[in-house]
C-alpha cells in the first residue's frame, strides 16, 4: 500500500527527524545549548527505509501468511469481463471482485514540465543528497509538509500555490497562521501563482511564473511537484468489465462501494478523495463484506478527521465555518489562541490556535480545527463529540486533565460564553 511503502510512514519518519533536528538547533527553553544539524543525510534516509521494510513484512507479508484462506498472487491482473480475471496468463473466475489499486502522484499539464523532469512526493523521500534549493509546486498538505521538512535540513525552499491561500481545505485562520510560522523558518510561500512554463538549464530549474500579476522566473536546484494524486484505474480492463470512471479517473461507486458492474466492488484511493490510509482500511473491509454477504453496509465518512504533519500540526474534523453556512446552518464560532492553553505555556510553544464551529440554536458541535504541536492527538475527542452529536457545553463540562493539550478543547468550548483569559487555572 501507499502509506507504508511510499506515503505516510516514510514521509512522517523524515518529518520527525527534521523536527528533532530543528528543535535541537532552536530550543524553546533558556539555558539549553543548540545542537548542530545531522551531517549524514544518507543514513537518515536509510533508517527510514529500514522501518518501511520492517513494517511491510510485519504488517502485510507475515500477517497474510497467518490466514490459510488468503492466497497472494504476484503479477499483473487483467479484468476480462464475465467474472474473469487473468493473472500471469492464468484465468480465474471469482464470484465477486474487489478492486483496490490505489493512486499515484499527479502533475498538472505545465508546458515544459515533462521535458525538464521533476521530483514527485515519492521520489523526494529517497534523494541521495540534499539540494541547496528546492521549488515546490502545490501548497496543500503534502507540499507544506515537504517544505518544512527540507527547510529544516538546510534547503532553501519556495512554495508555489495557484490558489489564494495554502491549506485551502482548512479554516483561513489556520492557513494564515501556518504561513507565518513557515515564513519564520525562511520558507518563501507564494499564492495566486500562474506558471507559464518550466525549463532546465545550466544545472537549475527555471519556473516562469506570474505572482499576483507580476512576472518572475523562480530558480532552484530541484523541483518537486506536490499537486495531489490520481486513481490507478487504467490498463487492467475496467472499461471492458463495465466499470464507469469519473472525471479524474476515479471509480464511480454507490453507497455500498459497488461499481456499475454489480459483481465488482472497490475501495481505497482508486475511488478518489479522501485518500487516507484509515479510510482505505475501513472501505476495504466494508467492500469485502458487502461483496461476499450482500449485507449492504453503507460507506459513511461522517466525522472524518484529518491531520497535516507540519509543526505545529493541523488537525480538523467536521465542517468549517464556511461549509456550515453554505448548508444554511446558523453557526457560532470560538477562536482560542494557544497562549491561553497551559500546556502550550509550559512547553514554551504557543504557536497555534483552536477554532470550534457550533450550531447556534442547539450548541451542537459541527467542526473542530486545531493548529498545535499535538493537534493530531487532540482531534480524536472532537471526532467522537461530532459523531455522537455532543454540544460545546458537553465539552466544557467534561473533565480534562490539567497541562494536556486536549484541555484546549474545553477552554475553546468555554470561550463561547466566557473570557478564558480571566479564569484561573483549571477553572470552568
N, C-alpha and C positions, 0 to 999 in steps of 0.2 A: 504494500500500500504506500501511498504518497507520504503519509505522516511519518512513519518510521524510517523509510528509506531516503526520501529526498525532500521532506517537508518540515513539519513542526519539530520533530525530535532533533535533527541536525542543526536547524536554524536556532532553536531555543538554547541548545547547548553552547553554540558560539556566542549567542546574545548574552548568556550568563557569564561566559568567560570575559566578554568585553565589559560587562557591568562590574565584575570584580576588579578588573584592571583599572577602570575609571575611578571607582571609589577608593582604591588603594592609592591612586595618584592624587585624588582630591578628597581627602577625608573630611567629613562634616564636623568632627569633634576637634576642638582645640587641643594641642599638645601631642597629636599623633603625627609621626613622620610620614611624609609622602613616599610611596614606593614607585620605582620606575616601571614602565610597561614591560611585558614579556618580550624576550628577544627571539623566541623560537616559534614563529607563526606556523611552520610546518608541523611541529609537534602538537600544537593546539588543534589543527585540522585532523591529524592522525588520531588524536584522543577522541575526537568526535566520531570518526569513522569506526573506531573500536566499539563505542557504545551502540552505534547503529547496527553493526554486525551482531553484537550480543543480543540486542532486542529482537532483531529479525529472526534469529534462531530460537530464542527463548519464548517469544510470544507468538510465533507463527509456525515455523517448521516443526519444532518439538511439540507444540500444542496440537497440531493436526495429527501427529503420529499417535496421540493418545486415543483417538476415536477411530476404531477399525472400519466404521462405515464411510469414512471420508477417504477418497482417493484423489490425489493431486496429479494431474496430467500436465507436463511441461511441454509447451509448444504453442503454435498459432491456431486459434479456433476460427471456424467459419460457419455462420448460420446458413443453412441450405433450404430452409422452409420445410413445411410438413413435419415439424418436430425433429428435424435432423440437424446435428452439429458434427462437423468434421474437425478432428484434431490430428495433425500429422498424418493425414491420409486415412485415418480410421473414422468411420461414420458411426455416430451414436444416435439413439432415438429416445430421448427422455420424455417423460410426460409433461414436465414443466421446465422452464429455463429461467434463471436469474442472471441478468447482465449487470456486472459491477466493474466496468472498465476504467473508471477513474477519469482523470483530467490531465492536462498538460499546460505549461506556460503559453500564454498568448501575447503576440505583439501586434500593434496596430500597423496599418499599411503606410508607413512613413517612407517617402522617397529616399532611396539610398541606404536604408537600414539593413536590408538583407545583404547587399553587396559589401557593406562595411563590416558586417558581423557584430555581434553583441553578446553579452552575458545574459542568461536568464536566471531566475531565482534558484534553480538547481545547480547550475554551473558556478554561481558565485559562492556557494558553500564549500567549494573544493579548489579554490585558487592556490596555486603553488607558492606565489609570492603576493604580498600586499602591494597594490599600486600606490603611486604618490597621490593620484587624484581620481575621482570617480563621479560620473554623472548618472543619476538615477531618474529614469522616466517613469513617473507614476507616484502619486502621493497617497496611496491607500495604505492599508495595514502592513503589507509586505514591504513596500517601498520605504516606509518610515522605520520599520524595524531594521532593515539593512542600512539605512542612512546612519542611524545611531551606532549600530554595530561597527561599521567601518570607520566612522569618525573617531570612535573611542580607541581604535587601533592605529590612530595617527594618519588616516587617509583624509585628504581634502575632499569633502562631499558636497554636491549640489543636487537638489531635487527639483524636477520639472513636473508640474501638475497642470493639466488642461483646465480643470475646474476652478471655481472661485476660491476654494479653500481645500486644504488637505483633510484627510479623515472625513470625507463627505458624509458618511453614514452616521457620524456622531453628532452630538449636540454642538452647536457652534462655540459655546464657551469652552468646551473641552478641546476642540481643534485649535482655537486661538491660543489657549494656554500651552498646549503641546508644542506649537510652533515657537513660542517664546523660549521654552526650555531647550529645544533643539538648536535654536539660533544661539543660545548662550554657550552651547558646545561647538560653535563655529560651523554648523551646517547651514548652508545657504538654501533657502526654500523660496521657489518662485511659483506663483499661481497665475491663472489666466494665460497659460502658455499656448502658443501655436508653433508647431515645428514644421518648417518648410522642407528641410532635407537633412540627411546625415551623411557625412563623408569621413574617410580616414586617410590622413596624410601626415608625413613626417613624424610617424610614431605616436600620433594622437588622434582622438576623435574630435570632430568639429560638428556641433549640432547647431544648425541655423534656426534661430527662434525669433519670435515676436513676443516680448514680455510686456503685457499691458499696452500693446501697440507700439513698443519701441524695439527696433531690430537689435539683436545681439547674437554673436557667434560664441557659443559656450564650448570650452575646450577641456578635455581631460584625458588621462592615460587609458582609462577603461570606461565602458558604457554598459550599464545594467538596465534592462527593460523589465519593469515590475508593474505591468498593466493588467494583471488578472490571469485567469486560467479559463480554458475551454474544455468541454467534454470530449473524451476519446470515443467517438462514435462512428468513425469511418473505417472502411477496409475489412470489415468482417461480416458483411451481409445483412445489416439491419433492415435496409430498404427491401431486399428480397424476401425477408421474413415478415413484411407487412408492418414494420415498426415506424411510426411517424416521428420526425425530428422537429425541434423548434427552431427559431430564427438564429440562435447561436450554436446550433448543432446539438443541443441537449435533447435527451429522450423525453418525449411527452408521455406523462403518466396520469392516471386518475388518483383519487384519494387513497386507494389501496395499493399504489405503486405498480399497477397493472398497465402495460403498454396497450397500444391499439391492436396488437396481437394478443388475444386473451390468454394465451399459454406462455407469454413472456412477461416477466416482471423485471424490475430494475431497481438499483439502489446506489447511493453514493454520489460522487461528483458528476457522474455521467447524466444525472437528471438536472444539473445546473445548481444555481445558488440555493441555499448557503452551502459552501464547500468546507465543511468542518468534519474532522475525523469522528467526533462523537455523534454527529448527525448521520454519517455514513454507517457507523456501527449499529445505531438504532434502526435505520432504514433496512439494513441487510437482514436483521433478524425478523423485522416485520414483513419484508417482501418474501422471505423464505417461508414463513409461517402461512401467509396468505396463499402463496403458490401451492403449498403442499396440502393444506387443510381446507382452503376456501372459506376461512372464518371471517374474512372481510374486515380485519382491523384497519383503522383509519390512520393515515400519516398525519400526525399532529405536531406542529412546531410552536405551539403556544408556549410562551415564557422560555424562549431560547436565548441563553446567554452567549456572549462572545467576548474575546479578550485579544487585545493587541499588546504584544510583549515589548513595548518601549519601556523606558524608565523615566518617569513613572508610567505604569501600565494603564491602559484604557480598558475598562470593562463595562458592558452595557447589557440590559435586558429590558424587554418590553418596548413601549412606544416612546419616541421623542416628543417634545412639546409640539413640534410642527405636525408630526404624524397624527397625534391625538386630535388636534384642531381640524386637520383635513378630514377626519372621520366624523366631524360635527360634535365632538365631545367638549364640553366646557371644562377647562382644567385650571388647576392652581399649581404653582411650582415653588420649590425651595432650593436655594443655592447656598452651599456651605463651603467656604474655603477651608483648606486643611489646617490653617493656622488656629482654628478653633477645635481641633481634634487632639487630645492629649497624647495619643500615641505618636502622631507626627511631630509634636513638640519634643517629646522625649527622644525621638530618633534623630533630631536635628535635621529633619527633612519635611518641610511644609509645602513642597511642590504638589499642587493638585487641588481638586475640588470634588464635591458630591452634589449632583443635581437629581431631585426627585420630581416626578410628574404624577399628579393625583387627580382623580375626578372631583370636580368642585362640589357637587351635590352630596356625594357619599364619602369622600375621602379615600376611596379605593385606590390603591397604588397601581399605576398604569405603566410606569417606567422608572428605571434607576440607572444612573450614568455616573461612573466613578473614574476619576483620574487620580491614582495614588500608587505608591510603591507596591502595595499588596492588593491592588484592585481585583485581581483575578480570584483572590481568596474571599474578598468581601462580597462579591456579586451573588454568591450562591444563596445567601439569606434572602436577598431581594427576589431571586428567581422563585424560591418557594413561596414568598409572600404574594407574588403576582399569580402564580399557578393556583393558589388556593384562595384568591380573592380577598386578601387581607387589606386593611386600611393603614394609612400612615399613623393613625392613633394606636393601632395594634403594635406597630414597630416601636413607637415611643414608649409604650407601656411594657415592653418586653425587656427582661434583664439582659444586659450586655456587660461582659467583664471589662473592668476599667483597664486602660492602657492597651487596648486592642484596636486595630484599625476598623473592625466591624462596628465598634461603638460609634463610628462616624455616621452610620445609617440611622441610629437612634437620634443623634444630635441633629442630623438633617431633617428627620421627621419632626423633632421639636421646633425646628425653625419655622414651620408653617404657622405656629402660634406664639412663639417666644423668641426673644433675642438671646441666643445662647452665649453671646459674649458677656452677658451679665449674670450668668449662672455659675455657681461654684462647681468644683469637680464632682462628677457623679450625680449632680442634681438633675431632677426631671421636672 
